[in-house]
């Protein structure tokens, strides 16, 4: 089962590839610290804030809806803590 954190990291990698950007490139373009992007991609950030994801979306030129509208997010099960 994929977690929300894994789905977010996968989507960022997917968008970087689609836009021909490195993680460093999107961090610069989106105004998000490189360390933040790295921690999300490495699974160290357990809950990246929606404002961070929004900045990344702006950097990719997409909406939040487009970011989350993928099979990976549709298949997520509710996480119970």
C-alpha atoms as an extended CHARMM CRD file, in Angstrom:
* protein
*
        81  EXT
         1         1  UNK       CA              0.0000000000        0.0000000000        0.0000000000  PROA      1               0.0000000000
         2         2  UNK       CA              1.2990000000        3.4070000000       -0.9500000000  PROA      2               0.0000000000
         3         3  UNK       CA              1.2110000000        6.2060000000        1.5980000000  PROA      3               0.0000000000
         4         4  UNK       CA              0.2530000000        9.8090000000        0.9090000000  PROA      4               0.0000000000
         5         5  UNK       CA              3.9040000000       10.8450000000        1.3840000000  PROA      5               0.0000000000
         6         6  UNK       CA              5.0260000000        8.3200000000       -1.2310000000  PROA      6               0.0000000000
         7         7  UNK       CA              2.3180000000        9.4830000000       -3.6340000000  PROA      7               0.0000000000
         8         8  UNK       CA              3.3950000000       13.1340000000       -3.2200000000  PROA      8               0.0000000000
         9         9  UNK       CA              7.0690000000       12.2620000000       -3.7990000000  PROA      9               0.0000000000
        10        10  UNK       CA              6.1650000000       10.1290000000       -6.8420000000  PROA      10              0.0000000000
        11        11  UNK       CA              4.0590000000       12.9550000000       -8.3050000000  PROA      11              0.0000000000
        12        12  UNK       CA              6.8310000000       15.5310000000       -7.8390000000  PROA      12              0.0000000000
        13        13  UNK       CA              9.3340000000       13.2110000000       -9.5540000000  PROA      13              0.0000000000
        14        14  UNK       CA              6.8310000000       12.5770000000      -12.3550000000  PROA      14              0.0000000000
        15        15  UNK       CA              6.2600000000       16.3140000000      -12.8840000000  PROA      15              0.0000000000
        16        16  UNK       CA              9.9960000000       17.0590000000      -12.8040000000  PROA      16              0.0000000000
        17        17  UNK       CA             10.4940000000       14.4910000000      -15.5450000000  PROA      17              0.0000000000
        18        18  UNK       CA              7.5650000000       15.8470000000      -17.6150000000  PROA      18              0.0000000000
        19        19  UNK       CA              8.8710000000       19.4170000000      -17.3330000000  PROA      19              0.0000000000
        20        20  UNK       CA             12.5480000000       18.5430000000      -17.7600000000  PROA      20              0.0000000000
        21        21  UNK       CA             13.4180000000       19.8180000000      -14.3010000000  PROA      21              0.0000000000
        22        22  UNK       CA             15.6750000000       18.5040000000      -11.5760000000  PROA      22              0.0000000000
        23        23  UNK       CA             14.5050000000       18.6350000000       -7.9550000000  PROA      23              0.0000000000
        24        24  UNK       CA             16.9060000000       21.5920000000       -7.5240000000  PROA      24              0.0000000000
        25        25  UNK       CA             15.4160000000       23.2370000000      -10.6110000000  PROA      25              0.0000000000
        26        26  UNK       CA             11.8610000000       23.0540000000       -9.3110000000  PROA      26              0.0000000000
        27        27  UNK       CA             12.9260000000       24.2800000000       -5.8870000000  PROA      27              0.0000000000
        28        28  UNK       CA             14.4170000000       27.4100000000       -7.4860000000  PROA      28              0.0000000000
        29        29  UNK       CA             11.4790000000       27.9070000000       -9.8360000000  PROA      29              0.0000000000
        30        30  UNK       CA              8.9080000000       27.4170000000       -7.0630000000  PROA      30              0.0000000000
        31        31  UNK       CA             10.7580000000       29.3380000000       -4.3410000000  PROA      31              0.0000000000
        32        32  UNK       CA             10.8240000000       26.2660000000       -2.0820000000  PROA      32              0.0000000000
        33        33  UNK       CA             14.0700000000       25.5120000000       -0.2300000000  PROA      33              0.0000000000
        34        34  UNK       CA             16.0740000000       22.7190000000       -1.8470000000  PROA      34              0.0000000000
        35        35  UNK       CA             16.2550000000       20.9620000000        1.5320000000  PROA      35              0.0000000000
        36        36  UNK       CA             12.4470000000       20.8970000000        1.6960000000  PROA      36              0.0000000000
        37        37  UNK       CA             12.1240000000       19.3210000000       -1.7530000000  PROA      37              0.0000000000
        38        38  UNK       CA             14.8620000000       16.8120000000       -0.8730000000  PROA      38              0.0000000000
        39        39  UNK       CA             13.1650000000       15.8390000000        2.3960000000  PROA      39              0.0000000000
        40        40  UNK       CA              9.8390000000       15.2780000000        0.5940000000  PROA      40              0.0000000000
        41        41  UNK       CA             11.4690000000       13.1640000000       -2.1220000000  PROA      41              0.0000000000
        42        42  UNK       CA             13.4770000000       11.1380000000        0.4090000000  PROA      42              0.0000000000
        43        43  UNK       CA             10.4160000000       10.4420000000        2.5510000000  PROA      43              0.0000000000
        44        44  UNK       CA             11.8090000000       12.4020000000        5.4880000000  PROA      44              0.0000000000
        45        45  UNK       CA              8.9630000000       14.9390000000        5.4090000000  PROA      45              0.0000000000
        46        46  UNK       CA              5.9910000000       13.0750000000        6.8500000000  PROA      46              0.0000000000
        47        47  UNK       CA              3.4590000000       15.7940000000        6.0610000000  PROA      47              0.0000000000
        48        48  UNK       CA              4.4930000000       18.4190000000        3.5090000000  PROA      48              0.0000000000
        49        49  UNK       CA              2.2380000000       21.4440000000        3.9480000000  PROA      49              0.0000000000
        50        50  UNK       CA             -0.3540000000       22.3310000000        1.3510000000  PROA      50              0.0000000000
        51        51  UNK       CA              1.2980000000       25.7530000000        0.9490000000  PROA      51              0.0000000000
        52        52  UNK       CA              4.5340000000       23.9970000000       -0.0620000000  PROA      52              0.0000000000
        53        53  UNK       CA              2.6810000000       21.7880000000       -2.5360000000  PROA      53              0.0000000000
        54        54  UNK       CA              0.8840000000       24.8920000000       -3.8990000000  PROA      54              0.0000000000
        55        55  UNK       CA              4.2340000000       26.6330000000       -4.4730000000  PROA      55              0.0000000000
        56        56  UNK       CA              5.5250000000       23.5470000000       -6.2870000000  PROA      56              0.0000000000
        57        57  UNK       CA              2.3560000000       23.4880000000       -8.4090000000  PROA      57              0.0000000000
        58        58  UNK       CA              2.9230000000       27.1490000000       -9.3040000000  PROA      58              0.0000000000
        59        59  UNK       CA              6.4750000000       26.2620000000      -10.3000000000  PROA      59              0.0000000000
        60        60  UNK       CA              5.1840000000       23.4930000000      -12.5550000000  PROA      60              0.0000000000
        61        61  UNK       CA              2.4270000000       25.7570000000      -13.8960000000  PROA      61              0.0000000000
        62        62  UNK       CA             -0.3800000000       23.4620000000      -12.7380000000  PROA      62              0.0000000000
        63        63  UNK       CA             -3.2560000000       23.6610000000      -10.2700000000  PROA      63              0.0000000000
        64        64  UNK       CA             -3.5440000000       21.7630000000       -7.0000000000  PROA      64              0.0000000000
        65        65  UNK       CA             -6.3700000000       19.8150000000       -8.6320000000  PROA      65              0.0000000000
        66        66  UNK       CA             -4.0600000000       18.7300000000      -11.4430000000  PROA      66              0.0000000000
        67        67  UNK       CA             -1.3950000000       17.7240000000       -8.9200000000  PROA      67              0.0000000000
        68        68  UNK       CA             -3.7420000000       15.4570000000       -7.0010000000  PROA      68              0.0000000000
        69        69  UNK       CA             -5.7710000000       14.1580000000       -9.9740000000  PROA      69              0.0000000000
        70        70  UNK       CA             -3.8020000000       10.9470000000      -10.5710000000  PROA      70              0.0000000000
        71        71  UNK       CA             -4.4540000000        7.2370000000      -10.0610000000  PROA      71              0.0000000000
        72        72  UNK       CA             -1.8750000000        7.1890000000       -7.2410000000  PROA      72              0.0000000000
        73        73  UNK       CA             -3.9520000000        9.5980000000       -5.1510000000  PROA      73              0.0000000000
        74        74  UNK       CA             -7.2680000000        8.0300000000       -6.1660000000  PROA      74              0.0000000000
        75        75  UNK       CA             -6.0900000000        4.6330000000       -4.8880000000  PROA      75              0.0000000000
        76        76  UNK       CA             -4.8840000000        5.8710000000       -1.4930000000  PROA      76              0.0000000000
        77        77  UNK       CA             -6.6190000000        4.3300000000        1.4580000000  PROA      77              0.0000000000
        78        78  UNK       CA             -7.4580000000        6.4390000000        4.4650000000  PROA      78              0.0000000000
        79        79  UNK       CA             -4.5360000000        6.4880000000        6.8420000000  PROA      79              0.0000000000
        80        80  UNK       CA             -5.5550000000        5.8760000000       10.4290000000  PROA      80              0.0000000000
        81        81  UNK       CA             -3.1160000000        6.8230000000       13.1650000000  PROA      81              0.0000000000
